Amino acid sequence: MVEAAGRGRLVMASQPETGAVAGGQPGDRLPGPGRYRRKSETVEALHWDGSPVAASVIIGWILGHGGTARYRDDPSCLSIDIPGGTVNAVPGDWVVRRPDGVFWPWVDWEFAAAYEPAGETEPAALRLRDGDQQLPVPNGGPSMHDLVITDLSVWTVPHREAVQDLLLERRRTGLERYGSLLQAGNHRDWYRDLTDELADAAVYAKQGICELADDAPADLGQVYRLILRALSRAVRIPEDGRG
């Protein structure tokens, strides 16, 4: 990245008012990429305030368009892969998706001088609904999907390879959607995620039983009962045991 002399931080009045990050508290909305026009050129761009939460949004946006990027916290930067190398965005920079599909960082005052808003866009995938948890904050910890895959490799589990393949696919989906691996210490409430997902799994299994009716396999009924049993145990975990 070429840095101009006199790098400064300019708070743009023309930045799309799509909602403040505010630490990702429930009910807040995270900003989606706005459209900006440079003469006859229109690009998508996101401003990075330097926070890990905003970094995860930008990385998810980049991954969703086939690019790759990583968040680093020492020093704080976003490393973005481009043809032939890597460029870094630092707090206060804008990340631009150029017409050729390449993502590129811009110093804030250079971006303000070159572009003007060309209409607002905000993909629904980047919004937090009322009551949602914040997006996961990436850190240096291991992937929970990888740890479970390792557990499966030493346990006797039927159809182990199929389960491991599914976990790998879920890890990939999480990276594309959130720009982060599922890691311990990601600032989300693991107990809420656990009970929410088990409750959802129970109703999905029941849906399958109802739709298949007499043709429902015995294994599906067994899965339904096991999910309900796991959920009943999960809700009994005392509050002082949830960390």
N, C-alpha and C positions, 0 to 999 in steps of 0.2 A: 504494500500500500504506500503510495507517495503522499507524504505529509507536507502541507504548505506551511510556511513560516507563520508564526502567530496563531497557532491553533487556538480556537476559543470555543466556548459553549454558548450557543444561541438558542434561546427558547422561542420557537416559531409560533407566532400567533395564527399562522395558517395551517398548523397541524390539525388533522381531522379530529374532532371532538367525539371520539367513539367510546369514551369512558376511561377513567384512570385505572392504573394497575392497583395502586393503593395496597400493595402487599398481597393481592389476590384474596381478599376477604370475601366471604359468601355474599352474593348479590352484586358484586362488582363485575364490570365487563372489561375484558382485556382488548386492547386496540387491534383491529385487523389492518392489513395493508391498505393505505389510501392510494388513490391514483394521482399522479403528478405529471405535469406536462412541461416539456422542455422544447420550446418552439413547436416543431411538428412531432416530437417524440414523447410518447406517454409511457410511463413506467409505474410499477408498483414499488412501494417503499415502506419500511418500518423504522421508527426511531427507537434506539436502544438507550434506556436510562441507566444501564449498568447493573440492573438487578438480575438475579438468577431466574426469577419468574418470567420477566420479559425476555430473557435469553431463551428460555424453553419455548416460548411462543414463536420467536424468530426461527429457531432451529426446526421446529415443527413445520413452519411455513416452507423453509428451504427443502426439508426432506420430502414434503408433499409435492414438490416440483422436480424431484429427481436429483437434487443436489445433496451435498454432505457438509456438515458443519459440527463443531464441538465447542462447548463452553469450558473455559479455563479460568480458575479463580486466583492464580498467582503467577503473573499479574492478571487482573480481570480483563478478559478479551473473548471475542468470538472468532474462532479460526474457521475460515470458509474455504473449501477446496474449489479451485478454478482450473481450467485446462492449463497444465504446465506448472502448477504450483499451488500455493496457499496464500491467502491474504487475511489480515486480522482487522476486526472492528473493535474499537475501544469504547468505553462508556461515553455517550454523547453523540456517537456517530449515527448516521442513517445507513441502513442496508437496502440497496436498490436491486431489484430484479430487472436487468436490462432487456431490451427487445430480443436479444439473441439467447435469452434464458440464463445467462451468467449472473450470479449474485456478486455485488461489489459494494464495499463500504465507502461512504462519503463523509468527510468532515462536515459538521452541521452547518457552518456558515457558507461553505461551498455549495451544499445542497440548496440552502435557502436562496442563494444568488442565482442558481441555475434552473430551479423548478418552481412551479406554482401548482396549487391543488387543481385537479381536473375532475373532481367529483369524488364522492365518498363510497367506499366499499367496505364491508365488514362481514367476512364469512361466518356463518352461524357456528362453525366448528370451533371458533376462537372465543365464543361467548361463554361466560359463566351465568347460569340461571340462578334465581333466588334459591338459597339453601345449598348450592353446590359447594363442594370443597375447592380449595385453590388448586391450580395446576401443580403437578409434582415439581419440586426444585431439584435439579440434578446435582450430584455430588460425586465424590471419588469412590463410593462404595460399590460392592459387587452387585450384579444383577440377580434379583430374586428368582427370575426364570432359570438362570444358569444354576443356581444353588439347588432348585427343585430337580432339575435334570440330573445333577450329580447325585442327589439322594436316590432317584429312580435307578441309577446305574448300579447301586449296591444293594437295592432291595429286590425281593422277588415280587414283581408286579405283572399281572397279565397284560399282554399287548403293550409292553413297555415302550417299544420303538415308536408306535403310533402316538402314544401319549407325549413322548419327548418331541416328536415332530410338531404336534399341536402347540406345545409350549414355545418352541422356536418361532412358530408363526405368530403366536400372541405377542412375543417379544418384539418381533418386527413391526406388528401393527401398533404397538405402544410407542415405539420410536417414531413412526410416521405421524401418529396423532398428537403426541405430547412433546416430542423432541427430547425425550429422556427415557432411560431405562427405569424399571421399577426397582427402587433401592430403599434400603432402610434409612430412616432419617430424612425423608423427602418432604417433611412438613405436612403430610396428610395424616388423617386419623385412620390407622390400619384397622381398628376394630369396626368402625363404621363401614369401611369398604368391605370387610369380611362379611358382616351380617347383611349388608345390602345385596352383595353378590349371591350369597346363599339363598336369600329370599327370592331373588330374581330366578335363580336356577330352579327352585321348587316350582314356581308358577310356569316356567317354560316346560318342565317335565310333565306337569299336569296338563298343559296345553296339548302336548304330544299324545298323551293317553286319551284325551277327549277326542282329538281329531282321528286317531287310528281306531278307537273304539275296540271292537272285538279282535281287530288285527294287531293290536298293540303287543309287542314282544314282552315276554316275562322279564327280560333284563331292564326294560324301561320302568316297569313297576318297582323293581328292586332299586334302581337308581333314585326314583322318587322318594322311596322310604329312607334310603341312606342320606339323601340331602336333608330331609326333614329332621332326621336324627342328628345330623351334624349341626343344623341350625338351632335345634333345641339345646344342644350342648354349648354352642357359641353364645347364646343369649344369657347363659348362666355364668359366664365368666365375670367375676366380681370387678367392680370399678377399679379397685386398688391393684388388680392384676393386669390392667390394660396399659400400664406404664404411665 
